[in-house]
Amino acid sequence: MDYKKFLIKLQNLPDNKKKIILWAVVVVLAVIMGFFWVRGAVNNFKKIGESIGQIELPQIEMPATEILQTTTPSNENAIK
């Protein structure tokens, strides 16, 4: 197709049709750019998820704690 004829045809269109064509082109480009942006964001989130899964947290050794047993005081001294 001869681009010069196409451009001349576009230039001869009324202003309303030029605006419609312009906005249609803008919308199509926005949809395409949005698609690639979302696709890139999803890939980045997957990579972050994989990185988080590979993190090894240090093992913290907890000291062994004895369970405190409550004993009732003996009444040996109280009887004497």
Rosetta blueprint (number, residue, H / E / L):
1 M L
2 D L
3 Y H
4 K H
5 K H
6 F H
7 L H
8 I H
9 K H
10 L H
11 Q H
12 N L
13 L L
14 P L
15 D H
16 N H
17 K H
18 K H
19 K H
20 I H
21 I H
22 L H
23 W H
24 A H
25 V H
26 V H
27 V H
28 V H
29 L H
30 A H
31 V H
32 I H
33 M H
34 G H
35 F H
36 F H
37 W H
38 V H
39 R H
40 G H
41 A H
42 V H
43 N H
44 N H
45 F H
46 K H
47 K H
48 I H
49 G H
50 E H
51 S H
52 I H
53 G H
54 Q H
55 I L
56 E L
57 L L
58 P L
59 Q L
60 I L
61 E L
62 M L
63 P L
64 A L
65 T L
66 E L
67 I L
68 L L
69 Q L
70 T L
71 T L
72 T L
73 P L
74 S L
75 N L
76 E H
77 N H
78 A H
79 I H
80 K L
